[in-house]
Amino acid sequence: MEKVDDLTREKLREWQMRRLEIKDRIQSHPEQTLELSRVLDLMDDEHAEILSQAEMIRSAQVADEPAQPPLAGACTLQLNVVAQSAEDLRRLLDMAVFELQQQINAMASAAGAGPHCGGMSGSLGEYRFELGGQGNA
């Protein structure tokens, strides 16, 4: 993966240098602006192609990596939090943890129940969770 990133960085560096040279030529030769603008448009397509190739290589490498076995456990938690600032994130996490503790207590007393979902949305941001468990937590 490191090779791909280095190769992509090198291609992008080269692309940027050529783009800067063309922009300098536009400044020094205004009569060629139309022609050089077309070249810049083609270079935008080239840039997209470089990024696309890098993403395809990364995706292929990820597909070749051995899959991690799923974690085995009696309880699972999936939590998503979105906040506007670090302080808002801290507050939302505090609220989510409080609500999760209540749900865990409810799971312990209601054996065999399905997943417990919860969430909150407001001016701080939002959080959503799904808490799953088998038997007593």
N, C-alpha and C positions, 0 to 999 in steps of 0.2 A: 504494500500500500504506500509506503514511503517513496518508492521509485516513481509511482504514478504521480504523486503530489509534486515531487521535484521536477518531473518532466513537464507537467502542466504549468508549474510556476515558470519554468524556462520558456515555454511557448508563449505564455502571457507576457512575460518581460520583453521578449522579442517583438511581439505584436504591439506592445505599448511604445517601444522605441520607434518602430516604423510609423506608427500613428503620429507620434510627436514630430517626426521628420516631415511628414506630409502637412501637418498643421503649420510648421515653420515655413514650408514652401508656399503655402497659401498666403502667409503674411508677407513674404518677400516677393511673391509673384501673383498679385491680385488678378491678373488677366487669366490665370489658370484655375481660378476658384471653382468654376463649374466642373471641369474635368476632375480636379482633385477631390471635390465633394462626392463625386460618384465613386471614387476609390475608397473614400472613408465609409460610404454606405456598404460597399462590398466587404470592407474590413469588419463592419459590425456583424455581418453574416459569418465571417471567419471566426470572430470571437465566440459567437454562439456555438459554432461547430467544435471549437477547442473545449469549451465547457461541457458540451454534450458527450464528446468522446471520453473525457475524464470521468463523467458520471457513469457512462456505460462500463468502463473498466472497473470503477469502484463497485458497481452493482454486481459484476461478474465475480469479483474477488470475494464479496460478501456471500454470494451464493455458493462459492467453493469452500468457504469455511465450514467446519463441522458445526452442526446445530447444537446449541446448548440444551441439555435435557431439561424439561420443566422441573421446577422446584417441587419437591414433595412436601406437603405439610397439611395440617388440619385446618389452617386459616390462611386466607389470602386477602390482600388489600390492594386496591388500585385507587390512587388519589391524584386528582388533577387540580392545580391551583393556578389562577391567573390574577396578577395584581399589578398596579401601576407603579409601585415603588417597593423598596426593600422593607420599609416600615409597615406598609399595608400587607405585604407578604407575611411578615411575622405575626401580625394580628390575625390574619386569616388562618394561618397554621395553628395558632392557639385555639381558635374557635373550632377548627376541624378536629383537633386532638380531643377537645372536650366532648364534641358530639360522637366521635369514634369510641371514646371510653364508655359512653352510655350505650352505644350499639353493641359493644363487646359484652357488657354486662347483660344486655337483653339476649344476646346469642347464648350465653352460658345458661340462662334459665329456660330458653326455648330450644331444646335439642331437636335437630332435624329440620329446622326452619331453613328456608331458602336464603339467598343473598340479601343483605341489608344495604339499602342505598340511602344516601343523604347528600345534602349540599346546601349551599347558601349563595345568594347573589345580591350584591348591593354596591354602595359607593366605593368600597375598598377594592372590589373585584369580585371574584367568585371561586368557589371550590365545589367539587363533586367527588363522591367516593362510592365505591362498591366494596362491601366487606362480605366475604364468603367464608363459610366454615362448615366443618363436618362434625357432628356430635357436639360435645362440650368444648368450649374454647379453653 
